[in-house]
Amino acid sequence: MALLDLLTRPPRLPRAVDRPRLRDLLLGGVEPGRLVVAPPGSGKTVAAAQLLGAGGRRTGWCRVAPGAAGGDDLVRLIGAAFGIAVDDPGTGPLERAATVLDLLGDEPVVLVVDDYELARPEDGDAVLAEVLALLPPDGR
């Protein structure tokens, strides 16, 4: 799968049902992150696409390729989603999480990692767990 395919946001669908309650749930609250899990075809990607640009937040979109997202791959993919090349993602989950936090910056942000269930969880889960633990309350 080409990098461009992994960074291409889904198109806005003019006939997609607007779900303001779901959008408010995903963008509101005090928790720094959200995990959306549902069966294929239930609308997760469409709902996430509707979040992009909401609330004036900087946004990044990436999609995981099957088996290709260990910790290093995930950090580089998140960097690419924000247009930033990552030369050294770090060697362990905490260093990789610090790299991701640097990529996210200090402003409120929406980062969508689509198809994350295709990632290799042994590395990616630890990185994302550290990121969520260290995010400020207004991070998303």
Disulfide bonds with the S-S distance in Angstrom:
none
